[in-house]
Amino acid sequence: MALGEHLQRQLGKRYEPSSTISMKYKGYDLSFKTDAEGNPVILFIGKADAAGMIKGERYTRTLKADSRGVIIKDHWDLKGKA
């Protein structure tokens, strides 16, 4: 499953730093972990089971900035089944 434009916009926002956020998106359950700045860096997308664990796919984000803080690389990589 490729990440759509709308989902990437949702993941482009800043959230609470160093936390795990869970939400619903178009019938899927999402859970992502944020870095110290509040950027989502690990994403789990699929269906949550009774224990809250998501069965689906796992993505990681490559986010690099230069010395001025300007983002020079930002993309999501599919890492496999979750």
Secondary structure, 3 states (H helix, E strand, C coil): CCCCHHHHHHHCCCCCCCCEEEEEECCEEEEEEECCCCCEEEEEEEEECCCCCEEEEEEEEEEEECCCCCEEEEEEEEEEEC
